[in-house]
């Protein structure tokens, strides 16, 4: 696997008083390596592969890849398998008119010359195995999460920054691939999408590092602020509010951890889980929140989906989830993350599909107890201690 290099070095912003001066930041070597990668694949057809449930960071990166690859006559389809369900994600796609394709069995994957994994490394999408079976090579991975070691692409740019959108903005900033123009409507839409990706991934820039702040400063020249306000001005659905209510009612508080199992929920309400997690993290004396539930997907497929957030600087979310939940038969971790945020997905397997209320209740009780026990033990807390809410 060819890696574009070590972590980027970010310099300061332009001197104050210099009109229209954009801050210089980033890694020109990586940006030029990315341009060379695109040149080697000129004229091909690529699939931008996103996680099953794409977030604004992933969606904005896919749009960026499509526009930049287009400069090299590369056609790009943006593909995902789950749902775009979060209200802000739907608003982003609709307001910016981003064309995305939800996978179905009728889609011929073998038409693609290669796959590019954005904001993921193949562990959070069911498309990975489908593409392997169709013999579509993994050409590139561009991500900000901890290295997973699952794919062996020709080009990899995996940086310990706050968002994948930071990396894509660096490519634009360099001018190695293309330069943004404020008069170009598509460029304005791209800048707006990337700004939303940065904002969303860093909790409104509260968790942003210098990388994200400098990237945002660069994008500010091109962002349509009214359009961004429209995307952010969305309301929570009734389903999301119900999941938050259940999480608040059934949470377990212990040692600064807030754990909540929310039972069964529809695939359309999956994004309510991280929203409930963010809400629990706001409680007094809570430094870490974890919310999980059984997701009823298309057909009979069921998974336990969970989200984790922490304010504890010494807690490594990625390592915590991998230690707590382990791996599947192929050695792939059920959970993972980055600095202060992560998620997990565990297939129900043999027990999935039943609709009998009594059996469903027993199944939830078994999974809830097992997951809660594993999380508490990973936190160094005894599962048998009295529970408090």
C-alpha positions in Angstrom: 0.0 0.0 0.0 1.4 3.3 -1.0 0.9 6.0 1.7 1.2 9.6 0.8 3.3 10.4 3.9 3.3 11.3 7.5 0.9 13.7 9.3 0.7 17.0 7.6 2.4 20.1 9.1 0.1 23.1 9.4 1.4 26.6 9.4 -0.4 29.7 10.7 -2.9 31.9 8.9 -2.1 34.8 6.7 -0.9 38.0 8.4 -3.7 40.3 9.6 -4.5 43.2 7.3 -3.7 41.3 4.1 -6.9 41.7 2.0 -8.4 38.5 0.5 -5.4 36.4 1.8 -6.3 32.8 2.5 -4.4 31.0 5.3 -1.8 28.6 4.0 -1.9 25.2 5.5 -1.7 21.6 4.6 0.7 19.1 2.9 1.6 19.9 -0.7 3.4 16.5 -1.1 0.2 14.6 -0.2 -1.9 16.8 -2.5 0.5 16.3 -5.4 0.5 12.6 -4.8 -3.3 12.6 -5.0 -3.1 14.5 -8.3 -0.7 11.9 -9.6 -3.0 9.1 -8.5 -5.9 10.7 -10.5 -3.7 11.1 -13.5 -2.8 7.4 -13.5 -6.5 6.6 -13.6 -7.6 9.1 -16.1 -10.7 8.2 -18.1 -11.8 5.4 -15.7 -15.1 4.9 -13.8 -14.9 4.9 -10.0 -17.3 4.2 -7.2 -17.0 6.5 -4.2 -17.7 4.0 -1.4 -19.3 5.5 1.8 -20.2 3.9 5.1 -23.7 2.3 5.2 -25.2 5.4 6.9 -23.3 8.4 5.4 -22.8 11.5 7.5 -22.0 15.0 6.3 -18.3 14.4 6.4 -18.5 11.4 4.1 -21.1 13.0 1.8 -19.0 16.2 1.3 -15.9 14.2 0.6 -17.7 12.2 -2.0 -18.9 15.3 -3.7 -15.3 16.7 -3.6 -13.9 13.5 -5.1 -16.4 13.5 -7.9 -15.6 17.1 -8.9 -11.8 16.7 -8.6 -11.8 13.4 -10.4 -13.9 14.9 -13.1 -11.0 17.1 -14.0 -9.3 13.9 -15.1 -12.3 12.5 -17.1 -13.0 10.1 -14.3 -16.7 9.3 -13.9 -17.7 8.8 -10.2 -20.8 7.2 -8.7 -21.4 7.8 -5.0 -22.6 4.6 -3.5 -23.9 3.5 0.0 -25.9 0.6 1.2 -27.9 1.7 4.3 -29.8 4.9 4.5 -29.4 8.7 4.6 -31.6 9.2 7.5 -30.4 12.1 9.8 -32.4 15.2 9.1 -29.3 17.4 8.5 -27.9 14.7 6.1 -31.1 14.7 4.1 -31.2 18.5 4.0 -27.5 18.5 2.8 -28.2 16.1 -0.1 -31.4 17.8 -1.1 -30.3 21.4 -0.8 -27.0 20.8 -2.7 -28.6 18.4 -5.1 -26.0 15.7 -4.5 -26.7 12.7 -6.6 -26.1 9.5 -4.6 -27.0 5.8 -5.3 -28.3 3.4 -2.7 -27.0 -0.1 -3.5 -29.4 -2.7 -4.8 -28.8 -6.2 -6.2 -29.6 -5.0 -9.7 -26.6 -2.6 -9.7 -23.7 -4.2 -11.7 -20.6 -3.5 -9.6 -18.3 -5.0 -12.2 -18.8 -1.9 -14.3 -16.4 0.0 -12.1 -12.6 0.2 -12.6 -12.0 0.7 -9.0 -13.3 1.8 -5.6 -12.4 4.8 -3.5 -13.2 4.6 0.2 -13.9 8.0 1.8 -14.3 8.7 5.5 -14.0 4.9 6.1 -11.6 2.1 5.5 -14.0 -0.6 4.5 -15.0 -1.7 8.0 -18.3 0.3 8.2 -19.8 -0.7 4.9 -21.2 -3.9 3.5 -20.1 -2.8 0.1 -16.5 -3.9 0.9 -17.2 -7.6 0.5 -19.6 -7.0 -2.5 -16.8 -5.1 -4.3 -14.3 -7.8 -3.5 -16.6 -10.5 -5.0 -17.1 -8.3 -8.1 -13.3 -8.0 -8.3 -13.4 -4.3 -8.1 -10.0 -3.2 -6.7 -9.7 -0.8 -3.8 -7.8 2.1 -5.4 -7.7 4.6 -2.6 -8.5 5.3 1.1 -8.9 8.8 2.4 -9.9 8.9 6.0 -9.2 10.4 9.4 -10.0 7.4 11.7 -7.4 5.1 13.2 -5.8 2.8 10.7 -7.8 -0.5 10.3 -5.5 -2.4 8.0 -8.3 -4.1 6.1 -7.7 -2.7 2.6 -4.5 -2.5 0.6 -5.2 0.4 -1.8 -2.8 2.0 -4.3 -3.1 5.3 -2.6 -3.8 6.0 1.1 -4.1 9.3 2.9 -5.0 8.5 6.5 -4.3 11.4 8.8 -5.1 11.9 12.5 -7.1 15.1 11.9 -10.6 15.9 13.0 -12.5 15.2 9.7 -12.0 13.7 6.3 -13.2 16.9 4.9 -10.1 18.5 6.2 -8.0 16.3 3.9 -10.2 17.0 0.9 -10.0 20.8 1.6 -6.2 20.5 1.7 -6.2 19.0 -1.8 -8.3 22.0 -3.0 -6.1 24.5 -1.1 -3.0 23.2 -2.8 -4.3 23.9 -6.3 -2.6 20.6 -7.4 -5.9 19.2 -8.7 -8.3 22.2 -9.1 -8.9 25.6 -7.6 -12.2 26.9 -6.3 -13.8 29.9 -8.0 -16.3 32.0 -6.1 -18.3 32.6 -9.3 -18.7 28.9 -10.0 -22.0 27.5 -8.5 -20.7 24.0 -8.1 -17.6 25.2 -6.3 -19.8 27.2 -3.9 -21.9 24.1 -3.3 -18.8 22.0 -2.7 -17.3 24.6 -0.2 -20.6 24.7 1.6 -20.8 20.9 1.8 -17.2 20.7 3.1 -17.8 23.4 5.7 -20.9 21.5 6.9 -18.8 18.3 7.1 -16.1 20.1 9.2 -18.8 21.6 11.5 -20.7 18.3 11.9 -17.6 16.2 12.6 -16.2 18.5 15.2 -19.4 19.3 17.1 -19.8 22.8 15.7 -16.0 23.3 15.8 -15.9 22.8 19.6 -13.6 19.8 19.0 -11.8 21.3 16.1 -8.0 21.4 16.0 -5.9 23.9 14.1 -6.3 21.7 11.0 -10.1 22.1 10.8 -10.0 25.8 11.8 -7.6 26.6 9.0 -9.5 24.5 6.5 -12.7 26.4 7.5 -10.9 29.7 7.1 -9.9 28.7 3.6 -13.5 27.6 2.7 -15.1 30.8 4.1 -14.2 32.6 0.9 -16.5 30.4 -1.1 -19.3 29.2 1.3 -22.9 30.2 0.7 -23.8 31.0 4.3 -27.6 31.2 3.6 -27.6 27.8 2.1 -25.6 26.5 5.1 -28.1 28.0 7.5 -30.9 26.3 5.5 -29.2 22.9 5.9 -28.7 23.4 9.7 -32.3 24.7 10.3 -33.9 21.3 10.6 -36.1 19.8 13.3 -35.7 16.5 15.0 -38.2 13.8 14.0 -40.7 12.3 16.5 -38.7 9.0 16.2 -35.5 10.7 17.2 -37.2 12.4 20.2 -38.6 9.1 21.3 -35.1 7.5 21.2 -33.7 10.4 23.3 -36.6 10.0 25.8 -35.9 6.2 26.2 -32.2 6.8 26.6 -32.8 9.4 29.2 -35.2 7.2 31.1 -33.3 4.0 31.0 -29.7 5.3 31.3 -27.3 3.7 33.7 -24.9 6.2 35.5 -21.7 4.8 36.9 -18.2 6.3 37.4 -18.8 9.1 34.9 -20.2 6.8 32.3 -23.8 7.0 31.0 -25.0 3.8 29.3 -28.4 3.4 27.6 -29.9 0.6 25.6 -32.9 1.9 23.7 -34.4 -1.4 22.5 -35.5 -1.8 18.9 -35.7 1.0 16.4 -36.3 1.4 12.7 -33.5 1.7 10.2 -34.8 5.2 9.4 -34.2 6.3 13.0 -30.6 5.0 13.2 -29.1 8.5 13.4 -31.2 9.0 16.6 -28.6 6.9 18.4 -25.6 9.4 18.1 -28.0 12.3 18.8 -29.1 10.6 22.0 -25.5 10.0 22.9 -24.6 13.6 22.4 -27.6 14.5 24.6 -26.6 12.2 27.5 -23.1 13.6 27.4 -24.4 17.0 28.5 -25.5 15.7 31.9 -23.6 16.8 35.0 -20.8 14.6 36.1 -20.9 12.5 32.9 -17.7 12.3 30.9 -18.6 9.4 28.6 -21.9 8.4 27.0 -22.8 5.2 25.1 -26.2 4.5 23.5 -27.1 1.4 21.6 -30.1 -0.5 20.2 -31.2 -3.2 17.9 -31.7 -1.9 14.4 -34.4 -3.5 12.3 -33.1 -3.3 8.8 -34.4 -4.2 5.4 -35.8 -7.8 5.3 -34.8 -9.8 8.3 -31.3 -8.3 8.9 -30.8 -7.0 12.4 -27.7 -5.5 14.0 -26.9 -3.9 17.3 -25.8 -0.4 16.5 -24.2 1.9 19.0 -22.5 5.3 19.4 -19.9 6.5 21.9 -18.8 10.1 22.9 -16.4 11.2 25.6 -15.0 14.3 27.1 -12.3 12.4 28.9 -9.0 13.3 27.2 -7.2 10.1 28.4 -9.9 7.7 27.1 -9.0 6.2 23.7 -12.4 5.6 22.1 -11.0 3.4 19.4 -9.1 1.1 21.7 -11.9 1.1 24.3 -14.5 -0.2 21.8 -12.1 -2.8 20.3 -11.2 -4.1 23.7 -14.8 -4.2 25.0 -16.5 -5.7 22.0 -13.8 -7.8 20.3 -13.8 -9.0 16.6 -15.8 -11.2 14.3 -14.6 -14.5 12.8 -12.6 -12.7 10.2 -10.7 -10.6 12.8 -12.6 -7.4 12.0 -13.4 -5.2 15.0 -17.0 -4.7 15.8 -16.3 -1.1 17.0 -13.8 1.7 16.5 -13.5 5.4 16.3 -11.3 8.4 16.6 -10.5 11.1 19.1 -13.5 11.3 21.5 -16.1 9.6 19.2 -16.8 6.2 17.9 -19.4 3.6 17.0 -20.1 -0.1 16.8 -22.2 -2.6 14.8 -22.7 -6.2 15.9 -24.8 -8.6 13.7 -27.6 -10.4 15.5 -27.0 -13.5 13.3 -28.9 -16.6 14.0 -31.4 -14.9 16.3 -32.5 -12.3 13.9 -35.8 -12.1 12.1 -38.4 -13.1 14.8 -41.4 -10.9 15.2 -42.9 -12.7 18.2 -43.1 -10.1 21.0 -42.0 -12.4 23.8 -39.0 -13.7 21.8 -38.1 -10.2 20.8 -38.2 -9.1 24.5 -36.0 -12.0 25.5 -33.5 -11.3 22.7 -33.2 -7.7 23.6 -32.7 -8.5 27.3 -29.9 -11.0 26.4 -28.1 -8.6 24.1 -28.6 -5.6 26.4 -27.1 -7.4 29.4 -24.2 -8.8 27.4 -23.2 -5.5 25.8 -23.7 -3.5 29.0 -21.5 -6.0 30.9 -18.7 -5.8 28.3 -18.7 -2.0 28.3 -18.7 -1.8 32.1 -15.8 -4.2 32.4 -13.8 -2.3 29.7 -14.4 0.8 31.8 -13.0 -1.0 34.9 -16.4 -1.1 36.6 -18.1 -4.1 38.0 -21.4 -5.1 36.3 -22.9 -6.5 39.4 -22.8 -3.2 41.4 -26.2 -1.5 42.1 -27.5 0.4 39.1 -28.4 4.1 39.3 -30.3 6.4 36.9 
